């Protein structure tokens, strides 16, 4: 299966409407951090700011960063300190931090090692990383359906996005090479109900393919959605994406 790194296209309001479940299901990654009161925390890839606002309410001093200026603006509108930054270098981010939290972000990076190095640099000695993102096998059925729909539309040359979906061992190896100590790394199957169905999921997360589809993107989305909903919908026709998450807790040595 051919592949290319995906790019992000969803606006903050569209993301909140179609993919609000991403933040709503982030409780486990916040739980890894424990009490964040009076701690300085970096929210890496803050999106529209839901998690950052929760941590501020818990008493943390939060800096939220995202590569998308629209997401930064949406987060700032919540009253959270926010700035634009690339997860792969974090240039201009003023550390150190007691903790870095990142949810559903690291599978978007093109250079995971660079992102791990950047995280390690901004953590204080003893500082911790709590992270969750797509793991090995994540949305496998969705990707197979998308590939089949592209081929059926005569678009075999259009690549299916290649997110970084590592095994726990692969994720731990990248973080360890960056100088972090991995305390916990696990793979968590988490079928996730998508209120708008597979069509909404595809439009939200693979919309960057549209220019390459030569006017056939809508047809591809409809076809791919039908294919995957046939196998991942329940008896009430409710669609759940085949999510598998890799969940990691690590720290920078003191």
Buried (B, 14 or more C-beta within 10 A) or exposed (E): EEEBBBEBBBEBEBBBBBBBBBBEBBEBBBEBBEEBEEBBBBBBBBBBBBBBBBBBEBEBBBBBBBBBEBBBBBBBEBEBBBBBBBBBBBEEBEBBBBBBBBBBBBBBBEBBBBBBBBBBBBBBEEBBBBBBBBBBBBBEBBBBBBBBBBEBBEBEEBBBBBBBBBBBEBBBBBBBEBBBBBEEBEBEEBEBEBEBBBBBBBBBBBBBBBEBBEEBBEBBBBBBBEBBBEEBBEEEEEBBBBBBBBBBBBBBEE
